[in-house]
Amino acid sequence: MKLRTIRATCTAVALTGLLGTLATTPAQAATPVGWEGQALGLSAAQQQSQGEGMTVAVLDSGVMENHPALKGKVTTGPDFLQDGLEPGDRKWGQHGTAMASDVLKVAPKAKILSVRVIDDEKNDTPDVKDLEDLRNQGKSPIEEGIRYAVDHGADVISMSLGSSDWFNTYSAEESAAVDYALVAGVPVLASAGNSGDMLNSVSYPAGYAGVIAVAATQQNGTRAEFSTVHTNNDIAAPGVAITSATNTGGYKAVNGTSPACALAAGVVALMKAKNPKLTPAQVNDVLIATANRPAGGGSALLGYGPINAAAAVQASSSPPKDKTAPMAYKGKEYLGTPDGTPKTTHPELEQELWMTGAVAGGVGLVMLIGGVLLIRSGRRRTPAPAPAPAPMGPAGMMPPQGPYPG
């Protein structure tokens, strides 16, 4: 019995020492992985890639870079919202810190570029008024954030934004910024929106052409009831009870297409670390081709289905050919250069036609004036006296008018 007791005591001490050591290592400071790990096939995916050398731009409400799960992995860019708030304020870094941790949960060796474009309001809803004020000044934090991220080395852009009045409005400037990123070879992901159980309206930036729109699934793989249903949905990722970092140093479970987008962006970082030459179109094609297709195929509910991270990373080594590159026009030549034609926009008006129109117009005016005078003259005539009413018969009935038939 003594031997068993000693062994048990030694084992307990050893385990205690081991756990204490692991708790202080950076690897164990990572955000805990829940059911989303198995749903994505994360373990097999990370055996192939961990996002080495990749920078994921998180356009959000700011990231608390000193959080244990993020320390040493975050570069903070400009605050394009320009609302005067700083780290430690209630509206700073709650949502963005959570999203950055979800990216690193999938791609632990990637880096985060934090660009602040929204703030934190109650229930993680951005302050629409601040955004509207900036748009009225001809500015868009999202447009500026996308362009900054591209110009400062982002390999992937993740935007867990949507489902508010602001994000229901199309912006030509933001759409052009997305094009800027795609031409530069940077994939852009955005959350599909959380209006699936309400208005279910289109959400931007997910609605812009070229953006990979990410819907949310629940634990059984079906659509989360809040996930926006729309034809621009491309793929889906876990979005219910996702443990994420907080701006106060701890963790909490969050729901939404926001964590779904962040997890998907992490998968894209794994893919690009595996094959840095992947174009945005190839990233989209691989994600779709390797997704776990729902029964009946793709639909507006979950796009082409939940992401299979392991399959996507593996397929990144030999992606389908990207046919979206600019190509020379091979059709008929368009005569757009100067050919000597005068710059007159219309032929001069012929005098004869002008005179004919003037005379016709004058005659019409005279006839109109004459008609008005006749009408007014007729109204001045004394009306003729009305005929006397016919006599009434018994009980107020009209008397017989002419003979009755026999």
C-alpha positions as a Markdown table, in Angstrom:
| # | Residue | x | y | z |
|---|---|---|---|---|
| 1 | Met | 0.0 | 0.0 | 0.0 |
| 2 | Lys | 2.9 | 2.3 | 0.8 |
| 3 | Leu | 4.4 | 1.8 | -2.6 |
| 4 | Arg | 1.1 | 2.6 | -4.3 |
| 5 | Thr | 0.7 | 5.7 | -2.2 |
| 6 | Ile | 4.2 | 6.9 | -3.0 |
| 7 | Arg | 3.6 | 6.3 | -6.7 |
| 8 | Ala | 0.3 | 8.2 | -6.6 |
| 9 | Thr | 1.9 | 11.1 | -4.8 |
| 10 | Cys | 4.8 | 11.2 | -7.2 |
| 11 | Thr | 2.5 | 11.1 | -10.2 |
| 12 | Ala | 0.4 | 13.9 | -8.7 |
| 13 | Val | 3.4 | 16.1 | -8.0 |
| 14 | Ala | 4.8 | 15.4 | -11.5 |
| 15 | Leu | 1.5 | 16.3 | -13.2 |
| 16 | Thr | 1.2 | 19.4 | -11.0 |
| 17 | Gly | 4.6 | 20.5 | -12.1 |
| 18 | Leu | 3.9 | 19.7 | -15.7 |
| 19 | Leu | 0.6 | 21.6 | -15.8 |
| 20 | Gly | 2.3 | 24.6 | -14.1 |
| 21 | Thr | 5.0 | 24.6 | -16.8 |
| 22 | Leu | 2.5 | 24.3 | -19.6 |
| 23 | Ala | 0.4 | 27.1 | -18.2 |
| 24 | Thr | 3.3 | 29.5 | -18.6 |
| 25 | Thr | 4.2 | 28.5 | -22.2 |
| 26 | Pro | 2.9 | 30.6 | -25.1 |
| 27 | Ala | 1.3 | 27.6 | -26.7 |
| 28 | Gln | -1.0 | 27.1 | -23.8 |
| 29 | Ala | -2.0 | 30.8 | -23.8 |
| 30 | Ala | -3.9 | 30.2 | -27.0 |
| 31 | Thr | -7.7 | 30.6 | -27.1 |
| 32 | Pro | -9.4 | 27.3 | -26.1 |
| 33 | Val | -10.7 | 25.2 | -29.0 |
| 34 | Gly | -14.2 | 23.9 | -28.7 |
| 35 | Trp | -16.5 | 21.9 | -31.0 |
| 36 | Glu | -15.4 | 24.1 | -33.9 |
| 37 | Gly | -12.1 | 22.3 | -34.0 |
| 38 | Gln | -13.7 | 19.0 | -34.9 |
| 39 | Ala | -16.2 | 20.6 | -37.2 |
| 40 | Leu | -13.4 | 22.3 | -39.2 |
| 41 | Gly | -11.1 | 19.3 | -39.2 |
| 42 | Leu | -8.6 | 21.6 | -37.5 |
| 43 | Ser | -6.2 | 19.1 | -36.1 |
| 44 | Ala | -5.5 | 17.5 | -39.5 |
| 45 | Ala | -5.3 | 21.0 | -41.1 |
| 46 | Gln | -2.7 | 22.2 | -38.7 |
| 47 | Gln | -0.5 | 19.2 | -39.3 |
| 48 | Gln | -0.1 | 20.6 | -42.8 |
| 49 | Ser | 0.2 | 24.3 | -42.0 |
| 50 | Gln | -0.1 | 26.6 | -39.1 |
| 51 | Gly | -0.1 | 29.9 | -40.9 |
| 52 | Glu | 3.6 | 30.6 | -40.9 |
| 53 | Gly | 4.6 | 33.9 | -42.4 |
| 54 | Met | 1.0 | 35.0 | -42.9 |
| 55 | Thr | -0.5 | 38.4 | -41.8 |
| 56 | Val | -4.2 | 38.5 | -41.3 |
| 57 | Ala | -5.7 | 42.1 | -41.2 |
| 58 | Val | -8.6 | 42.2 | -38.7 |
| 59 | Leu | -10.7 | 45.2 | -39.6 |
| 60 | Asp | -12.7 | 45.7 | -36.4 |
| 61 | Ser | -13.0 | 47.6 | -33.2 |
| 62 | Gly | -9.4 | 47.3 | -32.2 |
| 63 | Val | -7.4 | 44.4 | -30.6 |
| 64 | Met | -5.9 | 44.3 | -27.1 |
| 65 | Glu | -2.5 | 43.2 | -28.1 |
| 66 | Asn | -1.4 | 42.4 | -24.5 |
| 67 | His | -4.0 | 39.6 | -24.1 |
| 68 | Pro | -2.2 | 36.3 | -23.3 |
| 69 | Ala | -3.6 | 34.7 | -26.4 |
| 70 | Leu | -2.4 | 37.5 | -28.6 |
| 71 | Lys | 0.8 | 38.9 | -27.0 |
| 72 | Gly | 3.6 | 39.3 | -29.5 |
| 73 | Lys | 1.4 | 38.6 | -32.5 |
| 74 | Val | -0.4 | 41.8 | -33.1 |
| 75 | Thr | 0.6 | 45.0 | -34.9 |
| 76 | Thr | -1.7 | 47.9 | -34.4 |
| 77 | Gly | -2.5 | 50.1 | -37.4 |
| 78 | Pro | -4.4 | 53.4 | -37.6 |
| 79 | Asp | -7.7 | 54.2 | -36.1 |
| 80 | Phe | -9.8 | 55.2 | -39.1 |
| 81 | Leu | -12.9 | 55.6 | -37.0 |
| 82 | Gln | -11.3 | 58.7 | -35.3 |
| 83 | Asp | -13.8 | 58.9 | -32.4 |
| 84 | Gly | -11.2 | 59.7 | -29.8 |
| 85 | Leu | -11.5 | 56.4 | -27.9 |
| 86 | Glu | -8.5 | 54.4 | -26.7 |
| 87 | Pro | -7.7 | 51.0 | -25.3 |
| 88 | Gly | -9.6 | 50.5 | -22.0 |
| 89 | Asp | -12.7 | 52.4 | -23.1 |
| 90 | Arg | -16.0 | 50.5 | -23.2 |
| 91 | Lys | -16.3 | 50.7 | -26.9 |
| 92 | Trp | -12.7 | 49.8 | -27.7 |
| 93 | Gly | -11.5 | 46.3 | -28.6 |
| 94 | Gln | -14.2 | 44.0 | -27.3 |
| 95 | His | -15.3 | 42.6 | -30.7 |
| 96 | Gly | -11.9 | 43.0 | -32.4 |
| 97 | Thr | -10.0 | 41.1 | -29.7 |
| 98 | Ala | -12.4 | 38.2 | -29.9 |
| 99 | Met | -12.1 | 38.0 | -33.7 |
| 100 | Ala | -8.3 | 38.2 | -33.6 |
| 101 | Ser | -8.1 | 35.3 | -31.1 |
| 102 | Asp | -10.4 | 33.2 | -33.3 |
| 103 | Val | -8.1 | 33.8 | -36.3 |
| 104 | Leu | -5.1 | 32.6 | -34.3 |
| 105 | Lys | -7.0 | 29.7 | -32.9 |
| 106 | Val | -6.9 | 28.3 | -36.4 |
| 107 | Ala | -3.6 | 29.7 | -37.6 |
| 108 | Pro | -1.5 | 29.9 | -34.5 |
| 109 | Lys | 1.7 | 31.0 | -36.2 |
| 110 | Ala | 0.1 | 33.8 | -38.2 |
| 111 | Lys | 0.3 | 37.5 | -37.3 |
| 112 | Ile | -2.5 | 40.0 | -36.8 |
| 113 | Leu | -2.7 | 43.5 | -38.3 |
| 114 | Ser | -5.3 | 45.3 | -36.3 |
| 115 | Val | -7.1 | 48.2 | -38.1 |
| 116 | Arg | -9.9 | 50.0 | -36.2 |
| 117 | Val | -12.9 | 50.8 | -38.4 |
| 118 | Ile | -15.8 | 50.3 | -36.0 |
| 119 | Asp | -16.5 | 50.6 | -32.3 |
| 120 | Asp | -18.1 | 48.4 | -29.7 |
| 121 | Glu | -21.6 | 49.2 | -28.6 |
| 122 | Lys | -24.0 | 47.1 | -26.5 |
| 123 | Asn | -24.4 | 43.6 | -27.9 |
| 124 | Asp | -21.4 | 44.2 | -30.2 |
| 125 | Thr | -23.4 | 46.5 | -32.5 |
| 126 | Pro | -21.3 | 49.2 | -34.1 |
| 127 | Asp | -22.2 | 52.8 | -33.5 |
| 128 | Val | -23.9 | 53.7 | -36.7 |
| 129 | Lys | -24.0 | 57.4 | -36.0 |
| 130 | Asp | -20.2 | 57.7 | -35.9 |
| 131 | Leu | -19.9 | 55.8 | -39.2 |
| 132 | Glu | -22.6 | 58.0 | -40.8 |
| 133 | Asp | -20.8 | 61.2 | -39.7 |
| 134 | Leu | -17.7 | 60.0 | -41.4 |
| 135 | Arg | -19.5 | 59.1 | -44.6 |
| 136 | Asn | -21.1 | 62.5 | -44.7 |
| 137 | Gln | -17.5 | 63.9 | -44.7 |
| 138 | Gly | -16.7 | 61.8 | -47.7 |
| 139 | Lys | -14.8 | 59.1 | -45.7 |
| 140 | Ser | -15.3 | 55.4 | -45.2 |
| 141 | Pro | -13.3 | 53.8 | -42.4 |
| 142 | Ile | -13.8 | 50.4 | -44.1 |
| 143 | Glu | -12.4 | 51.7 | -47.5 |
| 144 | Glu | -9.4 | 53.3 | -45.8 |
| 145 | Gly | -8.9 | 50.2 | -43.7 |
| 146 | Ile | -8.9 | 47.8 | -46.7 |
| 147 | Arg | -6.4 | 50.0 | -48.6 |
| 148 | Tyr | -4.1 | 50.4 | -45.6 |
| 149 | Ala | -4.1 | 46.6 | -45.0 |
| 150 | Val | -3.2 | 45.9 | -48.6 |
| 151 | Asp | -0.4 | 48.5 | -48.6 |
| 152 | His | 1.0 | 47.2 | -45.3 |
| 153 | Gly | 1.6 | 43.5 | -46.1 |
| 154 | Ala | -1.7 | 41.8 | -45.3 |
| 155 | Asp | -2.1 | 38.4 | -46.8 |
| 156 | Val | -5.7 | 38.0 | -45.8 |
| 157 | Ile | -8.4 | 40.5 | -44.8 |
| 158 | Ser | -11.0 | 39.5 | -42.3 |
| 159 | Met | -14.1 | 41.7 | -41.7 |
| 160 | Ser | -16.5 | 40.4 | -39.2 |
| 161 | Leu | -18.9 | 43.3 | -40.0 |
| 162 | Gly | -22.5 | 43.5 | -40.9 |
| 163 | Ser | -26.2 | 43.4 | -39.7 |
| 164 | Ser | -26.7 | 47.1 | -39.0 |
| 165 | Asp | -28.2 | 50.1 | -40.9 |
| 166 | Trp | -24.8 | 51.2 | -41.9 |
| 167 | Phe | -23.9 | 47.8 | -43.4 |
| 168 | Asn | -27.1 | 47.6 | -45.5 |
| 169 | Thr | -25.9 | 50.5 | -47.7 |
| 170 | Tyr | -23.8 | 49.9 | -50.8 |
| 171 | Ser | -20.7 | 52.0 | -51.1 |
| 172 | Ala | -18.9 | 52.4 | -54.4 |
| 173 | Glu | -15.8 | 53.5 | -52.6 |
| 174 | Glu | -15.7 | 50.4 | -50.4 |
| 175 | Ser | -16.4 | 48.2 | -53.4 |
| 176 | Ala | -13.5 | 49.8 | -55.2 |
| 177 | Ala | -11.3 | 49.1 | -52.2 |
| 178 | Val | -12.2 | 45.5 | -52.3 |
| 179 | Asp | -11.2 | 45.4 | -56.0 |
| 180 | Tyr | -7.9 | 47.0 | -55.0 |
| 181 | Ala | -7.3 | 44.2 | -52.6 |
| 182 | Leu | -8.2 | 41.4 | -55.0 |
| 183 | Val | -6.0 | 42.9 | -57.8 |
| 184 | Ala | -3.2 | 42.9 | -55.2 |
| 185 | Gly | -3.8 | 39.2 | -54.6 |
| 186 | Val | -5.3 | 39.6 | -51.1 |
| 187 | Pro | -8.4 | 37.5 | -50.3 |
| 188 | Val | -11.2 | 39.4 | -48.5 |
| 189 | Leu | -13.6 | 37.6 | -46.2 |
| 190 | Ala | -16.7 | 39.1 | -44.4 |
| 191 | Ser | -19.4 | 37.8 | -42.2 |
| 192 | Ala | -22.7 | 37.1 | -43.9 |
| 193 | Gly | -24.7 | 39.0 | -41.3 |
| 194 | Asn | -26.9 | 38.2 | -38.3 |
| 195 | Ser | -30.3 | 39.1 | -39.7 |
| 196 | Gly | -31.5 | 35.6 | -40.6 |
| 197 | Asp | -34.2 | 35.6 | -38.0 |
| 198 | Met | -35.2 | 39.2 | -38.6 |
| 199 | Leu | -35.1 | 41.3 | -41.8 |
| 200 | Asn | -32.7 | 38.9 | -43.6 |
| 201 | Ser | -31.4 | 41.8 | -45.6 |
| 202 | Val | -28.2 | 41.9 | -47.7 |
| 203 | Ser | -25.2 | 42.9 | -45.7 |
| 204 | Tyr | -22.0 | 44.8 | -46.8 |
| 205 | Pro | -19.1 | 44.2 | -47.1 |
| 206 | Ala | -20.2 | 40.6 | -47.6 |
| 207 | Gly | -22.4 | 41.7 | -50.5 |
| 208 | Tyr | -19.5 | 43.2 | -52.5 |
| 209 | Ala | -18.3 | 41.3 | -55.6 |
| 210 | Gly | -15.3 | 39.2 | -54.9 |
| 211 | Val | -15.7 | 39.1 | -51.1 |
| 212 | Ile | -16.0 | 35.6 | -49.6 |
| 213 | Ala | -19.2 | 35.7 | -47.5 |
| 214 | Val | -19.2 | 33.4 | -44.5 |
| 215 | Ala | -22.4 | 32.1 | -43.0 |
| 216 | Ala | -22.6 | 30.5 | -39.5 |
| 217 | Thr | -23.4 | 26.9 | -38.5 |
| 218 | Gln | -24.5 | 25.4 | -35.2 |
| 219 | Gln | -23.1 | 22.2 | -33.6 |
| 220 | Asn | -25.1 | 19.9 | -35.8 |
| 221 | Gly | -23.8 | 21.5 | -39.0 |
| 222 | Thr | -27.0 | 23.2 | -40.0 |
| 223 | Arg | -27.5 | 27.0 | -40.3 |
| 224 | Ala | -27.5 | 29.0 | -37.1 |
| 225 | Glu | -31.0 | 30.6 | -36.9 |
| 226 | Phe | -29.5 | 34.2 | -36.9 |
| 227 | Ser | -27.2 | 33.6 | -40.0 |
| 228 | Thr | -28.4 | 35.7 | -42.9 |
| 229 | Val | -29.8 | 33.8 | -45.8 |
| 230 | His | -28.7 | 35.2 | -49.1 |
| 231 | Thr | -27.5 | 34.2 | -52.5 |
| 232 | Asn | -24.1 | 35.8 | -52.0 |
| 233 | Asn | -23.2 | 33.4 | -49.2 |
| 234 | Asp | -20.1 | 31.4 | -50.3 |
| 235 | Ile | -19.2 | 29.0 | -47.5 |
| 236 | Ala | -20.0 | 28.5 | -43.8 |
| 237 | Ala | -18.1 | 28.0 | -40.5 |
| 238 | Pro | -19.0 | 27.4 | -36.9 |
| 239 | Gly | -20.7 | 30.4 | -35.2 |
| 240 | Val | -22.4 | 29.3 | -32.0 |
| 241 | Ala | -20.7 | 29.1 | -28.6 |
| 242 | Ile | -17.3 | 29.9 | -29.9 |
| 243 | Thr | -14.9 | 30.6 | -27.0 |
| 244 | Ser | -13.1 | 33.9 | -27.8 |
| 245 | Ala | -10.7 | 36.3 | -26.0 |
| 246 | Thr | -12.1 | 39.4 | -24.3 |
| 247 | Asn | -10.6 | 42.9 | -24.0 |
| 248 | Thr | -10.3 | 42.4 | -20.3 |
| 249 | Gly | -7.9 | 39.5 | -20.5 |
| 250 | Gly | -10.2 | 36.5 | -20.2 |
| 251 | Tyr | -12.5 | 34.5 | -22.5 |
| 252 | Lys | -16.2 | 34.2 | -23.2 |
| 253 | Ala | -18.4 | 32.3 | -25.6 |
| 254 | Val | -19.8 | 34.3 | -28.5 |
| 255 | Asn | -22.3 | 33.7 | -31.3 |
| 256 | Gly | -22.6 | 35.1 | -34.7 |
| 257 | Thr | -21.3 | 35.1 | -38.3 |
| 258 | Ser | -18.5 | 37.2 | -36.9 |
| 259 | Pro | -16.6 | 34.3 | -35.3 |
| 260 | Ala | -17.5 | 32.2 | -38.4 |
| 261 | Cys | -15.7 | 34.7 | -40.6 |
| 262 | Ala | -12.7 | 34.9 | -38.3 |
| 263 | Leu | -12.3 | 31.1 | -38.2 |
| 264 | Ala | -12.6 | 31.0 | -42.0 |
| 265 | Ala | -10.0 | 33.7 | -42.3 |
| 266 | Gly | -7.7 | 31.5 | -40.2 |
| 267 | Val | -8.3 | 28.7 | -42.6 |
| 268 | Val | -7.3 | 30.9 | -45.5 |
| 269 | Ala | -4.1 | 31.8 | -43.7 |
| 270 | Leu | -3.3 | 28.1 | -43.4 |
| 271 | Met | -4.0 | 27.7 | -47.2 |
| 272 | Lys | -1.8 | 30.6 | -48.2 |
| 273 | Ala | 1.0 | 29.5 | -45.9 |
| 274 | Lys | 0.9 | 26.2 | -47.7 |
| 275 | Asn | 0.8 | 27.9 | -51.1 |
| 276 | Pro | 1.7 | 31.6 | -51.1 |
| 277 | Lys | 0.9 | 31.9 | -54.8 |
| 278 | Leu | -2.8 | 31.3 | -54.3 |
| 279 | Thr | -4.9 | 34.0 | -55.8 |
| 280 | Pro | -8.2 | 35.2 | -54.2 |
| 281 | Ala | -10.1 | 33.4 | -56.9 |
| 282 | Gln | -8.3 | 30.2 | -56.2 |
| 283 | Val | -8.9 | 30.5 | -52.5 |
| 284 | Asn | -12.6 | 30.9 | -53.1 |
| 285 | Asp | -12.6 | 28.0 | -55.6 |
| 286 | Val | -10.7 | 25.6 | -53.2 |
| 287 | Leu | -12.9 | 26.5 | -50.3 |
| 288 | Ile | -16.0 | 25.8 | -52.3 |
| 289 | Ala | -14.7 | 22.6 | -54.0 |
| 290 | Thr | -13.6 | 21.1 | -50.6 |
| 291 | Ala | -16.6 | 22.2 | -48.5 |
| 292 | Asn | -18.9 | 19.6 | -46.9 |
| 293 | Arg | -21.7 | 20.0 | -49.3 |
| 294 | Pro | -25.2 | 20.0 | -47.7 |
| 295 | Ala | -27.9 | 17.7 | -48.9 |
| 296 | Gly | -29.3 | 19.1 | -52.1 |
| 297 | Gly | -26.1 | 21.0 | -52.9 |
| 298 | Gly | -25.3 | 24.7 | -52.4 |
| 299 | Ser | -28.0 | 27.1 | -51.4 |
| 300 | Ala | -28.6 | 30.6 | -50.0 |
| 301 | Leu | -28.6 | 29.1 | -46.5 |
| 302 | Leu | -24.9 | 28.0 | -46.2 |
| 303 | Gly | -23.5 | 28.7 | -49.6 |
| 304 | Tyr | -21.7 | 25.7 | -50.7 |
| 305 | Gly | -21.4 | 24.2 | -47.2 |
| 306 | Pro | -19.3 | 24.2 | -44.1 |
| 307 | Ile | -15.5 | 24.5 | -44.5 |
| 308 | Asn | -13.4 | 21.4 | -44.4 |
| 309 | Ala | -10.1 | 23.0 | -43.3 |
| 310 | Ala | -8.0 | 19.9 | -43.8 |
| 311 | Ala | -9.2 | 19.3 | -47.3 |
| 312 | Ala | -8.9 | 22.9 | -48.2 |
| 313 | Val | -5.3 | 23.1 | -47.1 |
| 314 | Gln | -4.4 | 19.9 | -48.9 |
| 315 | Ala | -6.0 | 21.1 | -52.1 |
| 316 | Ser | -4.2 | 24.4 | -51.9 |
| 317 | Ser | -1.0 | 22.7 | -53.2 |
| 318 | Ser | -2.7 | 22.1 | -56.6 |
| 319 | Pro | -5.5 | 24.6 | -57.0 |
| 320 | Pro | -7.6 | 25.0 | -60.2 |
| 321 | Lys | -6.3 | 27.5 | -62.8 |
| 322 | Asp | -7.2 | 31.1 | -62.1 |
| 323 | Lys | -9.0 | 32.3 | -65.2 |
| 324 | Thr | -9.7 | 35.8 | -63.8 |
| 325 | Ala | -6.5 | 37.4 | -65.0 |
| 326 | Pro | -6.7 | 40.3 | -67.4 |
| 327 | Met | -6.8 | 39.2 | -71.0 |
| 328 | Ala | -6.2 | 41.0 | -74.3 |
| 329 | Tyr | -9.4 | 41.8 | -76.2 |
| 330 | Lys | -9.7 | 39.7 | -79.3 |
| 331 | Gly | -13.0 | 41.0 | -80.8 |
| 332 | Lys | -13.6 | 43.7 | -83.4 |
| 333 | Glu | -11.6 | 46.9 | -83.0 |
| 334 | Tyr | -13.6 | 49.7 | -81.5 |
| 335 | Leu | -13.3 | 53.0 | -83.3 |
| 336 | Gly | -12.6 | 55.2 | -80.3 |
| 337 | Thr | -9.7 | 57.4 | -81.6 |
| 338 | Pro | -10.2 | 60.8 | -83.3 |
| 339 | Asp | -11.1 | 60.3 | -87.0 |
| 340 | Gly | -11.5 | 63.9 | -88.2 |
| 341 | Thr | -15.2 | 64.1 | -87.4 |
| 342 | Pro | -16.1 | 67.7 | -86.2 |
| 343 | Lys | -16.8 | 68.0 | -82.5 |
| 344 | Thr | -20.3 | 69.6 | -83.2 |
| 345 | Thr | -22.8 | 67.8 | -81.0 |
| 346 | His | -25.8 | 68.3 | -83.3 |
| 347 | Pro | -26.5 | 69.7 | -86.8 |
| 348 | Glu | -27.5 | 73.3 | -87.1 |
| 349 | Leu | -31.3 | 73.9 | -87.2 |
| 350 | Glu | -32.5 | 74.7 | -90.7 |
| 351 | Gln | -34.2 | 78.1 | -91.0 |
| 352 | Glu | -37.2 | 76.9 | -93.0 |
| 353 | Leu | -38.1 | 74.3 | -90.4 |
| 354 | Trp | -37.7 | 76.9 | -87.7 |
| 355 | Met | -40.0 | 79.3 | -89.5 |
| 356 | Thr | -42.6 | 76.6 | -90.1 |
| 357 | Gly | -42.6 | 75.7 | -86.5 |
| 358 | Ala | -42.9 | 79.3 | -85.4 |
| 359 | Val | -45.9 | 80.0 | -87.6 |
| 360 | Ala | -47.6 | 76.8 | -86.5 |
| 361 | Gly | -47.0 | 77.7 | -82.9 |
| 362 | Gly | -48.4 | 81.2 | -83.4 |
| 363 | Val | -51.6 | 79.9 | -85.1 |
| 364 | Gly | -52.1 | 77.5 | -82.3 |
| 365 | Leu | -51.7 | 80.2 | -79.7 |
| 366 | Val | -54.3 | 82.4 | -81.5 |
| 367 | Met | -56.8 | 79.5 | -81.6 |
| 368 | Leu | -56.3 | 78.9 | -77.9 |
| 369 | Ile | -56.9 | 82.5 | -77.0 |
| 370 | Gly | -60.1 | 82.6 | -79.1 |
| 371 | Gly | -61.4 | 79.4 | -77.5 |
| 372 | Val | -60.9 | 80.9 | -74.0 |
| 373 | Leu | -62.8 | 84.1 | -75.0 |
| 374 | Leu | -65.7 | 82.2 | -76.4 |
| 375 | Ile | -66.1 | 80.2 | -73.2 |
| 376 | Arg | -66.0 | 83.3 | -71.0 |
| 377 | Ser | -68.5 | 85.0 | -73.3 |
| 378 | Gly | -70.9 | 82.0 | -73.0 |
| 379 | Arg | -70.8 | 82.2 | -69.2 |
| 380 | Arg | -72.1 | 85.8 | -69.2 |
| 381 | Arg | -75.4 | 84.9 | -70.9 |
| 382 | Thr | -78.6 | 85.1 | -68.8 |
| 383 | Pro | -79.9 | 81.7 | -68.1 |
| 384 | Ala | -83.4 | 80.7 | -69.5 |
| 385 | Pro | -86.3 | 80.4 | -66.9 |
| 386 | Ala | -86.8 | 76.9 | -65.6 |
| 387 | Pro | -90.1 | 75.1 | -66.5 |
| 388 | Ala | -92.8 | 74.9 | -63.8 |
| 389 | Pro | -92.7 | 71.6 | -61.9 |
| 390 | Ala | -95.4 | 69.0 | -62.8 |
| 391 | Pro | -98.2 | 68.5 | -60.3 |
| 392 | Met | -97.9 | 65.6 | -57.9 |
| 393 | Gly | -100.4 | 62.8 | -57.6 |
| 394 | Pro | -101.7 | 61.1 | -54.5 |
| 395 | Ala | -99.1 | 60.0 | -51.9 |
| 396 | Gly | -96.5 | 62.0 | -53.7 |
| 397 | Met | -96.4 | 59.9 | -56.8 |
| 398 | Met | -95.9 | 61.4 | -60.2 |
| 399 | Pro | -99.1 | 61.6 | -62.3 |
| 400 | Pro | -99.5 | 59.3 | -65.3 |
| 401 | Gln | -97.6 | 60.5 | -68.3 |
| 402 | Gly | -99.6 | 59.4 | -71.4 |
| 403 | Pro | -101.9 | 56.4 | -71.9 |
| 404 | Tyr | -101.1 | 53.0 | -70.2 |
| 405 | Pro | -101.1 | 49.9 | -72.4 |
| 406 | Gly | -104.5 | 48.1 | -72.5 |
